[in-house]
Amino acid sequence: MNQACDVVIVGTGVAGLYCALNLPEKLNVRIITKQAADGANSFLAQGGICVLRGEEDFNDYYADTMRAGHFENNPKTVELVLRSSNQIIRDLLRLGVRFNRDAHGNFDYTREGAHSRPRILFCNDVTGREITGTLLQQVRSRPNVTIDEYTTLLDIISKDNACHGVVVSDQAGQISTIGANHVVLACGGLGGLYKNSTSFPHITGDALAIALRHNVAVEHLDYVQIHPTTLFSSKPGRRFLISESVRGEGALLLDKRGNRFVDELQPRDVVSQAIWKQMEADGSEHVWEDMRPLGEQTILTHFPHIYRRCLEEGFDPRYTPIPVVPAQHYLMGGIKVDLASRTSMAGLYACGETSCNGIHGKNRLASNSLLESLVFAQRAADDIVFAARAKRAAPPPEVDLKQYEDLDALFSEYRRAVLKRLERLEAKHG
């Protein structure tokens, strides 16, 4: 069965949803997602979303972002994201997102590692769920947007380096095409390829593999961020994140003897390396994070979700340190895009963790990901609106769907392609 629409968006994280919300209702939009709509990594974000706190904060925020990224960031992208932050926050408030406020009704800012001051808005320790859930509710109310859950992207349809739609498989295994003038890839990174990751296991870099297959430019696929603090567990499955803001509020990292061994507010890669070094010295599978300096009130009110999860694992952070270990967390590289989220293929866009626009450099500054995703989702939507005024593209070329019938073989091929590129880059860069 072949279908058609104006825009296909792949992914129901903040990038995909916000892109849809920024498209006019005259455009017919299809959003496809591999699992349920609330199965995007954006729902898992704990810490918060950064915002520029006035012009006097610009130089410091800019320097913090560049320093965390080892100065490999794109300066134009950094400036664009920082200066767009207040408009993004105003729009989130308009859509109904609720951030924590103090007793006077003012925003309550928190601080995270590598930030020179508190500039992060949050909703307890479930900021991603608050923002993404609100956006999803708004998208569901749009008459021009259809969300196809349990629908897997198999390929893009291309001809002469132009994208004409996608090939998908539904929950019943039915393979079909959706023709579209514009396709937005916003389906996350590659955490599902790792044994220990904070990502959902179904986030396996499919869009990256498809980009490689069609010679769409990618960049820095080996720039993979390790988060210093996930709750240690011997159980298989996704690792539970202990938010950066826990350390930003004063939690300490301790070795097996109960001694501090690192400045907890350094960038994530520096702290992760220090933890690995200490684990080797201690002969341990983890170190300890001590939340007791925060005080019981802060633990219960700012980090209720983390508190409950620790209790489930047998630890009460009010009275005892919790075991933590680094795990794969985020991809700074991805499908290369410009400042309008355009890829090297006409009609194909990418935003969110799938993309690489240069904001993060070699290491992402904490809580810049939600902001970047929203900024570049809006940029993609703006460019699509402009491009939609032009003459409609020709009908998509015919596609032989038989080549996609063995889904296990197809996705094995995709994962091998991504892992092979990762291994090659890691060998090249050491």
N, C-alpha and C positions, 0 to 999 in steps of 0.2 A: 504494500500500500504506500503510495507516494502522497505526500502532503506539501503544503507551502504556507509561508507566512512572510512577514517583512523582516523580523529579527529573531534569531535563535540565540538564547543565552544558556550556557552550560554551567550549572552550579547555582545553589541557593544559599551561598554565604553572603556576607555583606556586599561584596562586589557585584555579584549577579543581581541581587535584589534591588540594590540602589540604582544600578544601571537601568533596570526596568522601570523604576519609579521616576526616572528622569527622562523617559521617552514619552512623547505625546500619545494620547489615547487614539489618535487616528492610525497609529501603527499597530499592526497585529503582532504580538510578541508571544513566543513559546519559550518557556524555561524548562529544561530537562535536568533531572538530578538522579544520580546513581542509586540512592537510597531514599528514605523519607526526606521531606523537605527540611526537617530539623536535624539532618545528619551531616551538616557542614561543619568544618572545623571552627568557623566563626562563632558558633554557639558555645564553644569550649573556652573562649578567651576569658581570662579572669581579671587581669590587672586593671585595664582601662584603656582610654584613648587620649592621646596627647593633644594639647591645644596651646597655641602661642598666647602667652599672657601679656599682651601689650607689646608695643614697639621696643620697649626697654628690655624685653626678654629675647628679642630676635637673635642677637649676636651669640648669646649663651646657648640657646636652643640649637642654632645652626652649628655651633662648635661642638656641642654634645653629640649631635647626629654624625658629623664628619669624623670626630674622634672615635666613636664606637665602630664606625665603618672602615677604620684604618685609612681614612682619607681617599678611599677608592670610590666614594659616592659621586654621583653626577651633581655638581653644584646647582645647575638650573632646576633639576628635579627637587632637590632639597628645598630650595627657596620657594618653588611653586607649592609644595605640600604644606610648608609652614605657614605661608601667607594665605592659604585656602582654609586653614583649620577653623577659624572662627565662623566662617560662612557655613561650613559643614556642621559644626555644633549647633548653630542657630536652626539649621534645617532639621536636624535630628530632634531638637526640642519641639519644633513645629509638628513633626510627625508623631510625637508622643513619647519619646525616650525620656526616662527619668534618671537623673544623676543624683548622687548623694549631695546633700546640702547641710550647712551648719545650722546652729540654732537661730541664726538671723536670716536664713533663707538664701545665703550666698553659697556658691559652689564650694564643695569640700575637696580640695586637691590633695593627691597623694604623690609620693616620690618613689622612683624605682632606680635600679642600678644604672650608673653612668649618666644620670641626670643631675645637673648642678642645682636644681631647685624643684619643688613640687609643681608640676604642670599637667598632672594626669587626672582627668575626670573619670569617675567610676560609679558603679552601682554594686555596692558591697563587693563580693568577689565573683560576681556573675555578669560582668559588664557585657561580654559577648552575647550572652543569652538575652539580656535586656534589649540591646541594639538590634540584633539579628531577628529576634522574635517580633519586635515592633515592626521592622521592615517587612517581614513575612506577612504579618497581619494586614499591612497596608497593600501589599502586592495582591493578596487574595481578594481584595475589594475592587481591584481594577478590572473593568469589563473587557479590556483589550489584551489581558495577560492570561495565559493558560499555563499551569504548572503540571508537568508530566513526571510524577514520582516513579521510582524504580525503573527508570529509563536510562540506558547506558549509551554514552557516546562511543561509537565504534570507529568513526573516521570522519573527516571532512570531505566534501565534494569540491574538487578544484579543477580548473582548466586555465591554461595560460597564466599561471600564478595569480589567479583570482578565485576567491571562495564563493561557492554557489549554494552552500547548505551543508547538511550533516547526514551521516548514516547512523541509525540508532537501533537499539534492541529493547523491546519492552519486557515486562515482568514474565510474560509467557514465552519469551524467546523469539517473538515475531520481529523480523528485521525489516526496516523500512527507511525511506529517505524523507527528509524535510528540506525542501528548497527554500532558500532565503537569500536576500541581497546582502545581509549583514549577519555575521556570526561572532558572538562574544564568548571567549573561553575564560571562565572564572571558576574553575573546578579544583583549585587547591594545588598543593605541592606533591611530595613523594614520600611522606612519612610512612605510609603503609608498606613500603619496601624494606623498612628497618625492623629489626627484632624488638628494639626498645624505642618507642616514639610516643609523643603526646598526641599524635594524630589519630583519627579514626582509621581502622585498617583498610577501608575501601578507598582511601585517598592514595592512589598508587602511581601518580605521574602519567596518567593516560594521555593528557593533552600534550605533554612534553614529547612523548613517543610519537604521537601523530604529527606534531610539528617537525620532528626529525625525519619522519617518513616523507613529508612533502617539501623538505628543504626550506622550511620556514626558519628564519634566523633565531638561534637561542644564544644565551650568554650566561657564563658563570654557573653552570649546573653543579659545580663542585663546591659552591659557596653555601654550605649546609650548616645551619646554626644548631648547636647543642645547648639545651637549657640546663643550667647548673643544678636546679633543684626539682626533681620529681620524687614523689613518695616511693621509697624502696619497697618492692614486693617481689616475692619469688613466684607469684602467680603469672601465668601468661596473659597477654593482651595489652591494651593501651595503658601507658603510664599516666598516673594522675599528677597534674602539675601543681606545684606549690608556688604560687604567684610571686613574681619579682617584687611586688609591692609589700610582701611580708617582710623581706629584708629592707625595703625602703622605709618601712615603719619602725625598724629597729631590731629585727631578728638577727641572731648571730649564728655563724657556722663553727662547729666544734669538731675536734678530732676525737679519737676513742678515749682519750684521757680527759676530755672536757675542756680543752684549750682552744682558743681561737687561732686560726692559721692563715687568714686572708682578710683583706678589706672587702666586705660583703657588697659594697656599692660600686665595685669596678664593673666594666663591661662583661657581658655573659661569657664570652669566650675565655677571658682571663680567669674568671671565677671557676669555670668548668675545668680548665687546665690545673688550677690549684687544687681542686677537689680530687681529680684523678691522681695527682702527685701525692696527696695526703693519703688516699686509699692505698696506694702502693706501699707507702711507708708504714701504714698501720696494718697492712695485710688484711684489709677489710673490704666488704662489698659495698660500703656506703660510708658517709659521714653523718653528722647530726646537725639538725637545724633547731635552734632554741628560740621558741616564740615567747617564752616567759617574759622577756623585757618589754613586750608590747602591753602587758597587763591583760587581765581577764576580760575587761569591758571591750577593749579593741578587738581581741580575738573573737569574741562572741558577736559583735556588731559589724565589724568590717570584714571578717573572714568566716562567716557562718557555714558556708559550703565546705571550705577547707577543714574547718573544725569538725563537722559531722563526718567527713570522709576519714579523717585521722582516727576518730572514735571507732569507726567501722573496722579499721585495721588494728585496733587494740592500743592506740596511743592517745592520751589526753594532753594536747599541747599546752594546756594551762599549767600543768604540773611537771611535764617531762619533755625533753627534746624528742624530735621525730627523725627517723632515718631517711636520708635523701641521697639521690644519685643522679648524675647527668643523664640526659636522654635526647635523642633527635627531636627537634622542635620546629624548625622553620627553614625554608629554602629562600635564600636571597637572590639566587639566579632564577632563570626561567626563560620563557619566550620573550625575545627582545622586542620592546615597544618604544615608540616615541612619546612625546608629551601629550599626544591625543589618544594614547593607548592603541595606536595602529601597529600591526605587525608588518613583516616584510611581504605579506601576501595581501593583495587588495581585497577589501571586504571582510577581512579577518582581524578581530581585536582580541586583546588579552588584558586582564586586570586582576588584581589580588595576587595571591601567592603564586599563581600560575605564571605570572609575568615577571620581567626584569626591566624596570625603568630607571634603575640607578640610585634610588633613594637610600638604600641600605648599605651600599658598598659591600664590604666583605663580612660585615657583622651587624645585624639589625639592633638599633636602639630600642629598648623596651617600650612597648605601647605605641610604636609608630605604625604597626601593621594595619590596625583597623582604620586609622586615619588615611594612610596611603591608599588602601583599597577603596575607600569612599571617594577620595579625590579623583582617582583614575577611572572609577566607574562612571562618575559624572562626566569626565573628559571624553570617555568612549561614547556615552549617550549624546553629548553635544555634537561630536563629529558625525555620528550616525544621522542625526537630525539634519545636519548640513548636507551630507551626502545623499540623503533620501530625496532631496529636491531635484536631483539630477534624474535623467531618464532611467527607468528601471532596467535592470540587467536582463540579458537573454535567459530563457529557461535553462535550468541546470542540465549538464550533460547526463546521458544515460549511465547508470552504474550497474555493474554486474554484482548482484547481492550474494551470489554463491560463494564468493571469496571470503565472506564473513560468517559462514555457517558454523565453522568450528571455533566457537568463542574461546574455549580454553587455550587452543593453539594461538589464537590471535593475541590474547592478553599476555601469554607467555612470551610471545615475540616482542610485544611492547615493553614488557618489564626487562627483558634481556637487552633491548636497545638502550634504555635509560641507564641501566646498571653498567653496560659496556662503556657508555660515554663518561659516566662518573669515574669508573676505574681508570680510563685513559687520561682524564684530566687530573685525577689525584696522583697518578704516576708522573705526569708531566710537571706538576707543581709541588710534588713532594708532600 
